[in-house]
């Protein structure tokens, strides 16, 4: 549109009008520029400049990403949520069940501070996925079987949450843990195997600083760095030295003090305050990163001597980010989710190709996404449902840019 000054000048004269030559075509212009004969070339230049303001969409600055089974979601700097990928159950939150290969806005005009995605493959091989987010007022909304966000925590106010297979857990400002959803494996931690559609308190009276939900298990970290896990334990993912299911929190063995935890499908990983990475649980494809494919019932150190700033555990792979922003991944790699331009599984960390520097990583079932310090999003791996967000359904073995919504 014209600038206010240009419009006023045009309105205040009765002189004949003619079209002025358009500026170089490198910018888009919303309208043809007009010039008054009597006002000369100076005004023409001014109006051309006003007309040359671009009208194309501005690049979105992403502040966080979360990767689920076959979908990815991101938050913009303004707190708007976008999702892309599989939408069979409305898990993208756009009010439809249409798969999307580029980001689409979550409906409802809600402003979020965080989002988390989860998913589960049922016995009949059907996929059940859901996404949850915390608004600026600390309200919890979830979507999945519901195509639009619905209040999911029955008025419970939480400061953080984590979506697992078919359950979700949230942490109050006082450190009390609550979970809801499926509980067949005791993943809600309330001492039962009864599922609940409303939040139930995790038993044991522990106060947590963070929570992470895996496929059928959940883990929590106390403010003192002690790790506890509960739920399914068939692969040793609870880290207590056994394969016994736990309906309430059990301490992770080894006496390691952790700074953060991340739960994958059948394993868990933790990072110490000094950046040392440990993992435990299922290891068929090397997702524990210890250079082997041996299942571990207690934490083992990730090989390679790398120091990490963060970890993220996906379906069968794990990724870590160093303090300088270099991304490394290991484990299952049939879809290229490790990002090293191959489909060979890796039992120890390998560098993600492309030379990009990331600020955060998010591992999904068979894909991975990274966020640069400038807020640009990249993804790689499986893309069957468009979960990489590059406008295609083509598998990618190295990072590709997510399309601007």
N, C-alpha and C positions, 0 to 999 in steps of 0.2 A: 504494500500500500504506500501511498505518498506520505511523506513526513507532514506533520501538522503545519509547518511553515509554508511548504509548497502548496498545500491545499488552500490556505488562506490567501496566498498570492494569486492563485488561479481564480478564486472567488471574487477578488476585489478589482478585477480588470474586465473591461469589455472588449479588449483587443482580440483580433482573430487568433485562432489557435492553429498550430500545425504540429505534426509528429516530429520529434527529434530523433536523430540517429541513435539506435540502441548501443549501449556499451558492449565491450567484448563479451562473447557468449560464454565466458567461463563461469558466470554466475546466473542463477535462475532469477527471473523478474516476474513479479505478480501481475504487472499491468504495463501497457505501453506508456512511455513517458511523453508528456506534453510540454510544449514551449510557447510562451507568448512572444510574438514578433518584437514587441517594443521593449522587452526586458533583456535581450541580448544573450550572448553565449554563456555568461557567468552563471545566470540562473539555470540555463540548460544543464550545465555541469552539476549544479547543486541538486536539481531534480533527478538527473540520471543517477547520482549517488544514492538518493533516497529510494529510487526505484530498484536499485541493484541489491537491496537487502535480500539475502537468500531466504527461501520459504521452505526448503527441504527439512526433513526431521533432523534435529540435532542428535549427535551421538549420545547414547545412554551411558551414564557412568554407573557401573555396577559396584555395589558395596559388599555384597556377599553372594555366594552360590551354594546350592545344596543339590546333590545328585542322588536319585532314587533308583528303583529297579530299571525302568525304561523311560525315565523323565528327568528333567532338570528344572530347577526354579532359581530365580535370582531376585535380589532386591536392588532397587535403584537408590541413588543418593537422596531422593525424596520420599523413600519408604514405600514406593509402589512395587507390588509383586507381579512378576511375569513367570510363566512356565512354558515348557515345550516338551514334545515327545508323545508318549502313549497317553491316550485320553479316553480309554474304553469305559472307565467308570467315573469320568468327570474329574479326574485327579489334577487336571490343569487349572480347574477353577474358572474357566471362561464361560460357563453356562452351557457348554456343549459336550458331546462325546466324540468330537472329531480330532484325530491326531494332528499335531502341529509340528512342522519342521523348523519353525522360527518362533521366537518368543511372542506370546499373547498375554494380554493383561488379565490378571485375576479380577473378576467383577466384584462390585460392592463398594468401591471407592474407599477401601480401608487402607490405613497407613500402618505398615509393619516395621518392627525393629529386628525381627528374625523369622526365618522360615526353615522347616525341616521336612524332608520327604522320607517315606518308608514304603516297603512292599513285601509281599509274601507270595510264594507259589504254593497253591493248595494241592492236596492229594490228587485231585482230578486234573492237575496241571494248569488250572485257571490262575490268572494273576490278580492279586488284590493289592492295589496301591492307594496311598493316601498322602496328603500333604497338610501340615499344620503350621500356623504362624501366630506370633505374639504381636498384638497391636501396640501402639504408643501408650495406650491406657492399660497395658498388661493383660488384656483380655485374650483368650485363646480361641482361634477359629480354625476349623479343619474342613477339608473338602476331599472328595473321592467318590464314595457311593453317592454322596451329595454333590451335585454339579456346581454348586456355589458355596462359598464359605458359610458355615454355621457355627454358632457358639458351642464349643465342644467340652468346656471344662466346668459347666454348671456353676459359673460364678467364681470359681477358684482363680486367684490372682497368682501368676507365676512370672518369674523373671527370666527363665530359660526353659527350653523343652527339647526333646529328642524323639523323633519318630522311628520306630523299629519295624518289624515285619508287619504285624497287624495290631500293634500296640503303641502307645505314646506315653512318655513320662515327662513330668514337669517339676520344676524346683521353685519353691517359694523364696521370698527374700530372706526368710529366716533359716533356709537350708532344709526344710522339710520336703521329702520326696513323695510325689503322688504319681500313680500310673493308671491307665485305663485301656480297655480293648481286650484282645484275646489273652487268655491266661492258662492255656492247656499245659504249658511247660513251667508255670509258676513265674513267668516273666514280669508279672505285676508286683511280686514281692510282698504280698499281703498274707502269706502263710497258707494260701489256698490255690486251687486250680480252677476257680470260678471266674469266668470272664465278667467284665463290668463295662457298661456303657458310660459310667460316670467315674470320676477319679476316686481311687482308694489309696489310703496312706500305706507307704512301704513300711513293713514291720521292722522292729529292732531298735527304734528310738535313735537312730544315727542322724547326724546333721551333715549334709553334703554340700560341697562347693560346686560340683558339676555332675551331670548325668550323661550317659550315652547308651542308646538302645540298639541292640543287634537284632538279628532275625527273630530269635526266640529267647534271648537273654538280655539282661540289663546290667549295667555297672555304674557305680557311683564312686566319687573321689571325695574324701573328707578334706577339710581345710588344712589338715596336717599332712596330706599326701598319702593317706592310707586308702588302698583300693578294695572295694567290695563288689561282688557280683552275685546274681541270682537268676534262676530260670533253667533253661536247657543246658546240659553239660555233657552231652554224648561224646564230644570231641575234646573235652577239657577246657572249653572256652571260659569257664569261670575261674580257672587258674588256682584252684584250691588243692591241687594234687590228686584229684579224683575225677571220675566221670559220673558222679552222682548228681541227679537233679536237686536243686535247692529252691525251696519256696520262699525263703527269706535271705537277706544278704549274708554271704560267706566271705571271709577275708581271703584276698589273693595271697598265696604263699610266697615266701622269699624275702619278706621284710623290706622290699624296695619302696622308697618314697617317690611317688610320681607327681608330676606337675600337670599332666593331662592324660585322658584315656579316650580311646576310640574303639567302638565295637563294630565288627563286620558281620558276615553271615554266621560262621561257626568259630570265630576267633575274636580275640581282643588284643589290643596293643596299647602300650603306655610309654610316655616320654618323661624322663626325669628332668629336674630343674637344670641339669647340666647339658641336656640335649641328647642323652643316651636313649636309644629306642629298644624296647623289649616287646615281644609278642608271645602269645600262647593259644593253643587250641588246634584246630584242623590245619593241615599243612600239605595236603596232597600235591599241590602245585607250587609249593615254595612260598606261600603267602606270609609265612612267619619271618622270612628273610634271613634265616640263620644258615643258609647255604645247603639245607637238607630238605627232604620231603617227609620228615618224621613228625608225627603228632606230638605235641608237648602239653603236659598237664600243668606246668608251672612256667613262669616267664623265662624266656631265653633271649639273649642279646641278638639284635639284628646285626648281621655281618657287614664288614666294610669299613668300620671305624668312622663313619660319618656322624656329624653332630647336627641334629635336626631342631628346627624351631616349632614344627607342628607335624602331626601324623593324621592320616585319614584311611580308614579301612573300608573296602568295598565288598563286592560279592566274593571273588576269589583272589583279589589282589589288594595290595596296600601301597600307599604312597607317602612320601615324606618331603618336607620342604626345609632346606637349609636356611641359616640365618641370612645368607646372601641372596636368597630367592631362587636357588637352583632346585629343580624338581627331580626326584628319583622315585621309581616305582619298582615293585617286584611281585611275583606270584603268577597267577593264571593270566594268559595273554593271547588266547585264541582269537579275540576280537580286536587286538591292538590296544587294549586298555592300559598297558604299561607305557605305551607311547615311545618306544625305542625304534620305531619303523620296522618292526618284525611282528610275527605271531608266535614267537617262541616263549614259552613260560620261563620265568627267571626266579631262581631260588634265593637270590641276593639282589640288593639294589642296583639298578642301572639308570643312567641319566635319561630323562625324557628328551627326545630330539627336538631341534628347532632353535635352541639357544635363547628361549624366552626366559625372562625373570618374573617370577610370580610372587604375589603377596599372600595367597591362600590357595588351597587345593580342596577338591571334593570328589570322593570316589563313589561311584554308583555300582550297580550290579556288574556291568561289563563295560563301563565307560568311566572316564575321568574328566574333570573340568578344572581349569585354573583361572584365577583372577590376577591380573597384573596390578602393579602399584598405581597405574593410571586409570584403573577401572574398566579395562577391556577384558572380555571373557573369551576363553578358548576351551575347546573340548576335543576329545579323541577317544577312539574305541568303537564299540557297537553303535550302530545308528539305524537299526531296523525301524524304529518308530519316529525318527527325527530328533532323538534325544541330544544330539550334538548341536542342534540349533543353527546349522549352516545352510538351511534351505534344501537339504537333500536327505536321502536315506542311505547314503553311501558310507560304508565303514571307513574309518580314518585311522591310520597307524601312527600319525603324528598330529600335533595340535592344529586345529583349524579355528578360525575366528567365528564366534557366534554372530549371526546377522543382527543388525540394529533393528529393534522393533519399530 
